[in-house]
Amino acid sequence: MPPADVLVVADRFFAALGMSPAATTSRTRQLAGPLGAMKLSVRAEGGHYTFVEVATDQMGESRLDRNVKKFFLQVHRGEDPSHTLQAAY
């Protein structure tokens, strides 16, 4: 998925959680809301791949962290609707 499309998905997904933009650029989003604050960045990497990085201000496995994982699943499903989340162990 192109970086611009990932940001569109992110804007919709996190707005539904009550997160509002604190700062935006063409490749980053800083969002804050009732679940905490986060920074999301995207960049093209190695041909047709897109690297997505998210950092939150939360400790441990917070609700925001779990929702970030759900966001990554939505990004995967944007390109491959049959994608399922699988454990990596």
C-alpha positions in Angstrom: 0.0 0.0 0.0 1.5 3.4 -0.9 2.4 5.7 2.1 -0.3 8.2 1.3 -3.0 5.5 1.4 -1.7 4.2 4.7 -2.1 7.7 6.1 -5.7 7.9 4.9 -6.4 4.6 6.6 -4.7 5.9 9.8 -6.7 9.1 9.8 -10.0 7.3 9.6 -9.1 4.5 12.0 -7.7 6.7 14.8 -10.4 9.4 14.4 -13.0 6.7 15.2 -11.1 6.2 18.5 -11.4 9.9 19.4 -7.8 10.7 18.5 -7.2 14.1 17.0 -4.1 15.4 15.1 -1.6 17.3 17.2 0.7 17.7 14.2 0.8 16.4 10.6 3.1 16.3 7.7 3.0 14.5 4.4 4.6 11.4 6.0 3.8 11.6 9.7 0.9 12.0 12.1 1.1 12.9 15.8 -2.2 12.1 17.4 -3.6 12.5 21.0 -6.8 11.5 22.6 -8.3 9.7 25.6 -6.2 6.6 25.1 -2.9 8.5 25.0 -0.6 10.1 22.4 1.2 8.5 19.5 3.4 9.2 16.5 3.0 7.4 13.2 5.4 7.7 10.3 5.4 6.0 6.9 8.0 5.8 4.1 8.6 3.9 0.9 11.2 1.2 1.4 12.8 -1.2 -1.0 10.6 -0.9 -4.2 6.9 -1.5 -3.5 7.2 -1.9 0.3 6.0 0.7 2.8 7.6 0.9 6.2 5.1 2.0 8.9 6.4 2.9 12.4 4.2 3.8 15.4 5.3 4.9 18.8 3.0 5.5 21.8 3.5 7.2 25.1 1.9 4.2 27.0 3.6 1.7 29.2 3.1 -2.0 28.7 0.2 -3.4 26.7 -2.3 -0.5 26.7 -5.6 -0.1 24.9 -3.8 2.3 22.5 -1.2 -0.4 21.8 -3.8 -3.0 21.1 -5.6 -0.6 18.7 -2.3 0.1 16.9 -2.1 -3.7 16.3 -5.7 -3.6 14.9 -4.6 -0.7 12.6 -1.8 -2.7 11.2 -4.2 -5.5 10.5 -6.4 -3.1 8.6 -3.4 -1.9 6.5 -2.7 -5.5 5.6 -6.3 -6.2 4.7 -6.3 -3.1 2.5 -3.9 -4.9 0.2 -4.9 -8.4 0.9 -8.5 -8.8 2.1 -8.0 -12.4 3.1 -5.1 -11.6 5.4 -5.5 -13.0 8.9 -3.5 -12.2 12.1 -1.2 -15.0 13.1 1.1 -15.5 16.0 4.8 -15.3 15.2 5.9 -17.9 17.7 
